[in-house]
Amino acid sequence: MNDPHLTTTAELIALNDLEALRRLPNLDRTPFEARTLKSGILTALTWIAALLASVPLLSVIYMLVVEGGSRLDWEALTALPPSAFEQGGGFGNAIIGTLVMVGLATLISVPIGLFAAVYLAILDPDSRLAHSVRFLSKTLTGFPSILAGVFIYAALVVSMKTYSALAGGVALAVLMLPTVVLAAEQAMMMVPKKMKDAAFGMGCTRAQVIWKVVLPTGAPGILTGVMLAIAGAAGNSAPLLFTALFSSYYLTSLTEPTASLAILIFNFSGMPYENQIELAWAASLVLVMVILLFNILARIIGRRKY
């Protein structure tokens, strides 16, 4: 029994060495052990903190469902906003305007963000320019959204001499860009180096490695970042006040003002008319559902493996 290799419990049991078994430490968890108490207390505190944090969210969702759900119907989703003393109406133009501006922002920010991420993660990750871009991207993630609206107002609205859906889409693209860049860079850096080395060893060019290996493998992380950026842009109102403004009609051109759900909620919630306040609740519910949908898609895509 002096063999040093016979040290596991199973081997001792097989050899029926009861004395050696008694000398083994007791690994059973006792309820009043210090580590058990500490683990239980910390687990309970974590659950309490999570429940407390969920109370505001659940209360807001409950209010939106109760107040907005009662007014949410086909007319509200398709009709134009009512005038001051008019009954009925809806916010169909605001839904279309929001989708158009978010779509424009996505078309602008995603290609630029992907090209920037490729440079940061693969082409020249340690250059001074790469470090500067990372720093600016991280800074822009906390950039006040209203300042993006002021910037696009000075750069685009003043030169075009009109508020427009195009200006609103560019303002949202400015806010989406840092999220797309940082998420795509991290997704590309998570691609195993062995996969890239194997592709280079097979004679692939750098462009082929990026297009055939890095982007498909990092697609879940990239798409997750894009979905989160879209969800954040859909709920922004401050930059649209300076760029798209508002319109009571359906969008017919990208160079004219357009409505959005966020601005409609802002306008109608302060009116002294019950009809407009009810529509504001219903529009809030639709906006929350859209944002929730994009967040769920981001979680689903993030779990997929290619």
DRENTI-638166 format. One line per field, with one value per residue (C-alpha): x, y, z; residue number from 1. Coordinates in Angstrom, 3 decimals, always signed. Example, Ala and Ser with C-alpha at 12.3 -4.5 7.8 and 13.67 -1.06 7.14 Angstrom:
2
xx	c(+12.300,+13.670);
yy	c(-4.500,-1.060);
zz	c(+7.800,+7.140);
nr	c(1,2);
//
This chain:
306
xx	c(+0.000,+2.989,+2.445,+2.132,-0.023,-2.909,-4.296,-7.846,-10.873,-12.026,-8.692,-8.723,-12.246,-11.226,-8.362,-10.651,-8.196,-10.555,-7.811,-6.660,-10.266,-10.764,-7.707,-9.148,-10.590,-14.368,-15.610,-19.281,-20.712,-22.136,-24.833,-22.995,-19.543,-18.058,-17.716,-21.227,-22.721,-20.772,-21.862,-25.501,-25.530,-23.923,-26.320,-29.309,-28.019,-27.518,-31.098,-32.435,-30.457,-31.680,-35.307,-35.001,-33.450,-36.268,-39.032,-38.757,-38.519,-41.519,-43.552,-42.866,-43.780,-46.956,-47.996,-47.292,-49.321,-52.248,-52.298,-51.068,-52.513,-56.065,-55.510,-53.327,-55.353,-55.035,-56.112,-53.426,-50.788,-51.776,-53.601,-52.038,-51.733,-54.897,-55.163,-55.703,-59.452,-59.790,-60.571,-59.061,-56.001,-52.746,-48.999,-48.451,-46.247,-44.066,-43.533,-42.524,-40.251,-38.530,-37.928,-36.588,-34.170,-32.944,-32.524,-30.491,-28.366,-27.731,-26.745,-24.282,-22.797,-22.457,-20.146,-17.980,-17.910,-16.928,-14.099,-12.828,-13.063,-11.101,-8.336,-8.331,-8.462,-6.465,-4.683,-2.794,-4.022,-0.991,-0.568,-0.974,-4.001,-5.645,-5.123,-6.578,-9.639,-10.280,-10.029,-12.396,-14.869,-14.960,-15.363,-18.235,-20.146,-20.774,-21.271,-24.481,-26.903,-28.112,-24.608,-24.724,-27.928,-26.303,-23.302,-25.424,-27.623,-24.570,-23.053,-26.130,-29.355,-27.891,-26.353,-29.562,-31.677,-34.256,-34.819,-34.911,-35.074,-31.597,-30.166,-31.929,-30.469,-26.946,-27.316,-28.393,-25.507,-23.052,-24.454,-24.490,-20.974,-18.894,-21.036,-20.674,-16.913,-16.159,-18.460,-17.133,-13.519,-14.041,-15.841,-12.981,-10.360,-12.189,-11.608,-8.940,-5.495,-5.046,-7.880,-6.276,-2.827,-4.262,-5.858,-2.592,-0.784,-3.123,-2.107,-5.040,-4.465,-5.238,-8.456,-9.543,-8.802,-10.893,-13.778,-13.831,-12.655,-12.820,-16.158,-18.157,-16.689,-17.206,-20.655,-22.655,-20.730,-20.845,-24.600,-25.157,-23.401,-25.424,-28.729,-27.851,-26.837,-30.142,-32.089,-30.309,-30.859,-34.568,-35.236,-33.219,-35.149,-32.694,-30.735,-33.955,-35.183,-32.313,-32.330,-35.659,-37.950,-41.527,-44.246,-47.933,-47.801,-46.270,-42.705,-42.451,-38.840,-35.636,-35.023,-38.129,-38.972,-40.420,-42.111,-40.605,-42.031,-39.712,-40.601,-44.312,-44.246,-42.416,-44.934,-48.153,-47.292,-47.243,-50.564,-53.703,-55.834,-56.768,-56.703,-53.108,-51.986,-53.520,-51.721,-48.471,-48.935,-49.661,-46.652,-44.482,-45.626,-44.802,-41.369,-40.570,-41.700,-39.423,-36.430,-37.214,-37.409,-33.952,-32.507,-33.997,-32.605,-29.193,-29.292,-30.416,-27.800,-25.092,-25.712,-25.497,-22.358,-21.220);
yy	c(+0.000,+2.334,+2.763,+6.559,+6.069,+4.535,+7.789,+8.083,+7.157,+4.639,+2.802,+2.748,+1.350,-1.293,-2.300,-2.213,+0.056,+1.408,+3.085,+5.124,+6.026,+7.398,+9.602,+11.261,+14.775,+15.074,+16.835,+16.890,+20.395,+21.177,+23.859,+25.903,+25.818,+29.279,+28.855,+27.436,+30.322,+32.878,+31.268,+31.137,+34.759,+36.029,+33.975,+35.364,+38.931,+38.425,+37.192,+40.102,+42.624,+41.031,+41.128,+44.759,+45.708,+43.994,+45.829,+49.117,+47.216,+45.009,+47.958,+49.948,+46.995,+46.424,+50.062,+50.013,+46.843,+48.137,+51.714,+51.183,+47.765,+49.031,+51.515,+49.328,+48.339,+48.356,+51.992,+53.074,+51.184,+52.543,+55.884,+59.346,+61.346,+63.235,+66.983,+68.656,+68.050,+65.082,+61.610,+58.351,+58.459,+56.612,+56.695,+54.665,+57.381,+57.341,+53.580,+53.971,+56.930,+55.040,+51.977,+54.077,+56.085,+53.036,+51.213,+54.103,+54.191,+50.452,+50.725,+53.497,+52.252,+48.490,+48.567,+51.321,+49.540,+46.208,+47.749,+49.526,+46.322,+44.370,+46.944,+46.971,+43.200,+41.842,+44.276,+46.469,+45.949,+47.468,+50.647,+54.113,+54.673,+51.486,+52.560,+55.991,+54.493,+52.165,+55.062,+57.221,+54.352,+53.715,+57.445,+57.688,+54.891,+57.370,+60.310,+62.273,+61.505,+65.085,+66.202,+63.828,+65.586,+69.009,+67.851,+66.490,+69.605,+71.785,+69.448,+68.350,+70.125,+73.607,+72.741,+71.082,+73.888,+71.389,+68.734,+65.291,+61.552,+61.350,+63.627,+61.584,+58.360,+59.824,+61.027,+57.554,+56.045,+58.177,+56.681,+53.116,+53.153,+52.729,+49.805,+48.048,+48.670,+47.416,+44.389,+43.360,+43.784,+41.584,+38.955,+38.844,+38.654,+35.659,+33.652,+31.046,+31.887,+28.268,+28.642,+31.708,+30.101,+26.988,+29.120,+30.964,+27.620,+26.413,+29.378,+31.729,+35.428,+37.839,+38.899,+35.272,+34.587,+37.584,+36.785,+32.989,+32.380,+35.413,+36.907,+33.617,+32.426,+35.760,+36.315,+35.582,+38.180,+40.710,+40.310,+40.545,+43.920,+45.094,+44.068,+45.858,+48.970,+48.925,+48.521,+51.519,+53.660,+52.845,+54.382,+57.582,+60.826,+63.658,+63.553,+63.382,+66.658,+68.425,+66.378,+64.766,+66.947,+65.664,+65.329,+64.460,+62.707,+59.603,+59.836,+60.369,+61.534,+61.140,+64.877,+65.931,+65.898,+62.685,+61.367,+58.852,+56.935,+58.565,+62.124,+61.306,+60.016,+63.170,+65.428,+63.616,+62.886,+66.613,+67.438,+68.100,+65.796,+62.300,+60.901,+61.961,+60.689,+57.281,+57.197,+58.080,+55.056,+52.800,+54.127,+53.545,+49.933,+49.438,+51.017,+48.841,+45.755,+46.667,+47.203,+43.992,+42.098,+43.273,+42.391,+38.888,+38.464,+39.564,+36.911,+34.189,+35.081,+35.331,+31.718,+30.330,+28.566,+28.501);
zz	c(+0.000,-0.399,-4.111,-4.654,-7.752,-5.745,-4.402,-5.690,-3.622,-6.217,-6.072,-2.280,-2.258,-4.766,-2.480,+0.582,+2.419,+5.100,+7.107,+4.122,+3.326,+6.842,+6.429,+3.309,+3.843,+4.088,+0.955,+1.942,+2.270,+5.685,+5.973,+8.626,+7.117,+6.519,+2.778,+2.478,+4.435,+2.391,-0.881,+0.240,+1.402,-1.805,-3.928,-2.035,-2.375,-6.102,-6.521,-4.461,-6.531,-9.765,-8.597,-7.486,-10.811,-12.699,-10.813,-12.806,-16.099,-15.362,-14.085,-17.265,-19.472,-17.443,-17.805,-21.536,-22.043,-19.957,-21.263,-24.811,-25.509,-25.170,-28.016,-30.236,-33.298,-37.074,-37.332,-34.887,-36.882,-40.302,-39.963,-39.926,-36.678,-35.737,-35.370,-32.005,-31.538,-33.880,-32.568,-33.808,-36.015,-35.596,-36.202,-39.359,-40.848,-37.722,-38.047,-41.698,-40.898,-38.082,-40.264,-43.131,-40.985,-39.066,-42.382,-43.792,-40.646,-40.946,-44.613,-43.747,-40.475,-41.074,-44.155,-42.658,-39.296,-40.873,-42.894,-39.790,-37.739,-40.369,-40.195,-36.385,-35.914,-38.838,-41.128,-38.685,-35.107,-33.363,-35.367,-33.939,-36.165,-34.837,-31.237,-32.038,-33.738,-30.786,-28.359,-30.411,-30.818,-27.088,-26.475,-28.962,-27.218,-24.389,-26.759,-25.957,-28.745,-28.972,-29.960,-32.914,-33.958,-33.620,-35.661,-38.514,-38.345,-38.961,-41.556,-43.518,-42.589,-43.015,-46.393,-47.637,-46.159,-44.937,-42.328,-43.897,-43.356,-44.896,-42.198,-39.524,-40.903,-40.959,-37.364,-36.250,-38.235,-36.246,-33.044,-34.406,-35.836,-32.631,-31.455,-34.799,-34.938,-31.424,-31.648,-35.063,-33.953,-30.903,-32.996,-35.504,-32.783,-31.282,-34.476,-33.569,-34.905,-35.990,-38.492,-40.052,-40.083,-41.731,-44.439,-45.059,-45.145,-47.879,-50.014,-49.353,-49.751,-46.911,-48.640,-48.980,-45.320,-44.295,-46.644,-46.360,-42.776,-40.487,-41.510,-41.621,-38.321,-36.591,-38.122,-34.919,-32.910,-35.739,-36.242,-32.491,-32.433,-35.435,-33.822,-30.583,-32.519,-34.426,-31.186,-29.679,-32.773,-32.997,-29.598,-30.059,-30.207,-29.452,-32.747,-34.768,-33.289,-35.111,-38.307,-39.290,-37.171,-37.697,-40.310,-40.151,-43.525,-45.003,-46.238,-50.003,-50.314,-48.314,-48.580,-46.641,-42.923,-41.606,-38.504,-36.085,-33.166,-30.631,-31.700,-31.950,-28.363,-27.281,-29.021,-28.088,-24.448,-23.663,-25.311,-23.220,-25.385,-24.248,-27.775,-28.394,-24.981,-25.711,-29.061,-27.278,-25.006,-27.988,-29.912,-26.834,-26.701,-30.388,-29.954,-26.945,-28.852,-31.773,-29.486,-27.596,-30.893,-31.955,-28.549,-28.734,-32.244,-30.971,-28.227,-30.660,-33.256,-30.610,-29.594,-33.105,-34.226,-37.815);
nr	c(1,2,3,4,5,6,7,8,9,10,11,12,13,14,15,16,17,18,19,20,21,22,23,24,25,26,27,28,29,30,31,32,33,34,35,36,37,38,39,40,41,42,43,44,45,46,47,48,49,50,51,52,53,54,55,56,57,58,59,60,61,62,63,64,65,66,67,68,69,70,71,72,73,74,75,76,77,78,79,80,81,82,83,84,85,86,87,88,89,90,91,92,93,94,95,96,97,98,99,100,101,102,103,104,105,106,107,108,109,110,111,112,113,114,115,116,117,118,119,120,121,122,123,124,125,126,127,128,129,130,131,132,133,134,135,136,137,138,139,140,141,142,143,144,145,146,147,148,149,150,151,152,153,154,155,156,157,158,159,160,161,162,163,164,165,166,167,168,169,170,171,172,173,174,175,176,177,178,179,180,181,182,183,184,185,186,187,188,189,190,191,192,193,194,195,196,197,198,199,200,201,202,203,204,205,206,207,208,209,210,211,212,213,214,215,216,217,218,219,220,221,222,223,224,225,226,227,228,229,230,231,232,233,234,235,236,237,238,239,240,241,242,243,244,245,246,247,248,249,250,251,252,253,254,255,256,257,258,259,260,261,262,263,264,265,266,267,268,269,270,271,272,273,274,275,276,277,278,279,280,281,282,283,284,285,286,287,288,289,290,291,292,293,294,295,296,297,298,299,300,301,302,303,304,305,306);
//
